[in-house]
Amino acid sequence: MRDNGRVTVYRDEGIVLRTQKLGEADRIITVLTRRTGKIRAVAKGVRKTRSKFGARLEPFTHVDLQLYERRSLDLITQAETLRPYGEPLVSDYPRYTAGVAMLETADKLVVEEREPSLRQFLLLVGALRTLCERVHEPRLVLDAFLLRSLSVAGWAPALDECARCGGRAGIRGFAIAAGGAICLACRVPGSATPAPETFSLMLALLRGEWDAADASQDRHRVECSGLVAAYLQWHLEHGIRSLRHVERSKSEVPRTGPAPQWGQATGTAP
């Protein structure tokens, strides 16, 4: 209850990022919403067999929620599925693991709760939709999402000019601490030396130029993935655990069988 004696009820739509057990039958649900930003709310009795919410509050689900605003964690009173992105992903291990990495990245990048993050929300929805459509290789979709998420956060790497001097000629290296691509004159010890095609691929993914990205060679995709992952985790100052499960090469032997259970790769508490 507030001072005026009224309870605040609000609605919002969002993507479920992760869940955590609470008590014997409840869960804390972390959702990235369209208007409110990232919120954590309690779903009462959701772990019971006869729960009215069922699978509506599982990670990957795009849901429409009604919530009671409370002093600590809000309370979810209604949940309607808008699109269950998890259903087409759980049977495809490469796409599932790429999707899990997207959820974890969005959770880590949106630090403050209740701070509107519309661009990040729309980016996540678009990336999950693209994964489900199976038009592009999942690792390309993930790297495009990571690069654009970094751009939304204000950390976009320099790719077609030197991060130090701003020159466009003689780009020869990639230095994470410097902010991306660096020229020969500004190159620092320990910097990577990607192929020019890798820089082109990263630019294509950042700009959404899918024809160029889809035509890229596998070795340049692997190099791109390594640079993007390292750059992201350096800025976050901690690792994205789910990235270790992502298949980085089309030449790797695909895993057979279903993807892990939700709690094994989505940050759900055991």
Secondary structure, DSSP 8 states (H G I E B T S, - for coil): --TTS---EEEEEEEEEEEEEETTTEEEEEEEESSS-EEEEEETTTTSTT-SSGGGGSTTEEEEEEEE--SSSEEEEEEEEEEETHHHHTT-HHHHHHHHHHHHHHHHH--SBT---HHHHHHHHHHHHHHHHT-S-HHHHHHHHHHHHHHHTT---B-SS-TTT---S-EEEEETTTTEEEETTT--TT-B---HHHHHHHHHHHHT-HHHHHTS-HHHHHHHHHHHHHHHHHHHTS--GGGGGS---TTS----S----HHHHS----
